[in-house]
Amino acid sequence: MSDSISVVGGVLVILAVAVGFTTYLIDAQVPAQMAEWVKANVASPALFLLALNAFLIIVGCLMDIFSATVVVVPLIVPIAEHFGINPVHLG
């Protein structure tokens, strides 16, 4: 039981930092700035999805799945909506 408590505590600390980082990114309007940059530089939805796959591979190498989900989803959903990609299919 004590081993599981330390693991759960570690995961909760990681998630708390990820939520705080996501809140900071949203307050700094990073998703809107990223969306504008992508709209200006990416021409097609297929190119966006290819670049997104490369980005997610890099994120997957650097972060665990829970933190990556909390941090990355608010960043990519507005961009995907611009290209007409359904959020269900994006997930």
C-alpha positions as CSV (number, residue, x, y, z in Angstrom):
1,M,0.0,0.0,0.0
2,S,2.8,2.4,0.8
3,D,4.4,1.8,-2.6
4,S,1.2,2.6,-4.4
5,I,0.7,5.8,-2.4
6,S,4.1,7.1,-3.5
7,V,3.4,6.2,-7.1
8,V,0.0,7.9,-7.0
9,G,1.4,10.9,-5.3
10,G,4.1,11.3,-7.9
11,V,1.5,11.1,-10.7
12,L,-0.7,13.7,-9.0
13,V,2.3,16.0,-8.7
14,I,3.1,15.6,-12.4
15,L,-0.5,16.3,-13.3
16,A,-0.7,19.3,-11.1
17,V,2.3,20.8,-12.8
18,A,0.9,20.0,-16.2
19,V,-2.4,21.7,-15.3
20,G,-0.6,24.7,-14.0
21,F,1.5,24.9,-17.2
22,T,-1.6,24.6,-19.4
23,T,-3.3,27.4,-17.5
24,Y,-0.2,29.6,-18.0
25,L,-0.2,28.8,-21.7
26,I,-3.9,29.7,-22.1
27,D,-3.4,32.9,-20.1
28,A,-0.5,33.8,-22.3
29,Q,-2.7,33.1,-25.4
30,V,-0.1,30.7,-26.8
31,P,-2.8,28.5,-28.5
32,A,-4.2,31.6,-30.4
33,Q,-0.7,32.6,-31.5
34,M,0.1,29.0,-32.6
35,A,-3.1,28.9,-34.5
36,E,-2.4,32.1,-36.4
37,W,1.1,30.9,-37.2
38,V,-0.1,27.5,-38.5
39,K,-2.9,29.2,-40.5
40,A,-0.3,31.4,-42.2
41,N,2.3,28.7,-42.9
42,V,0.4,25.4,-43.4
43,A,-1.6,25.1,-46.6
44,S,-3.5,21.8,-46.3
45,P,-5.1,19.6,-43.7
46,A,-2.9,16.7,-44.8
47,L,0.3,18.7,-44.2
48,F,-1.1,19.7,-40.8
49,L,-1.8,16.1,-39.8
50,L,1.7,15.1,-40.9
51,A,3.3,17.8,-38.9
52,L,1.1,17.0,-36.0
53,N,2.2,13.4,-36.0
54,A,5.9,14.5,-35.9
55,F,5.1,16.9,-33.1
56,L,3.3,14.2,-31.1
57,I,6.2,11.7,-31.5
58,I,8.5,14.3,-30.1
59,V,6.1,15.2,-27.2
60,G,5.7,11.4,-26.5
61,C,9.5,11.1,-26.2
62,L,9.7,13.9,-23.7
63,M,6.5,13.7,-21.5
64,D,4.4,10.9,-20.1
65,I,0.9,10.4,-21.6
66,F,-1.1,12.1,-18.9
67,S,0.9,15.3,-18.9
68,A,1.1,15.3,-22.7
69,T,-2.6,15.0,-23.0
70,V,-3.3,17.8,-20.5
71,V,-0.8,20.2,-22.1
72,V,-1.1,19.4,-25.8
73,V,-4.9,19.1,-26.4
74,P,-5.7,22.8,-25.7
75,L,-2.9,23.7,-28.2
76,I,-4.0,21.5,-31.1
77,V,-7.8,21.6,-31.0
78,P,-8.2,25.2,-32.2
79,I,-5.8,24.5,-35.0
80,A,-7.5,21.3,-36.0
81,E,-10.9,23.1,-36.0
82,H,-9.5,25.6,-38.4
83,F,-8.7,22.9,-40.9
84,G,-12.1,21.3,-40.5
85,I,-10.9,18.2,-38.6
86,N,-13.5,16.8,-36.3
87,P,-12.3,16.6,-32.7
88,V,-13.5,13.0,-32.5
89,H,-11.3,12.0,-35.4
90,L,-8.4,14.1,-34.0
91,G,-8.6,12.2,-30.8
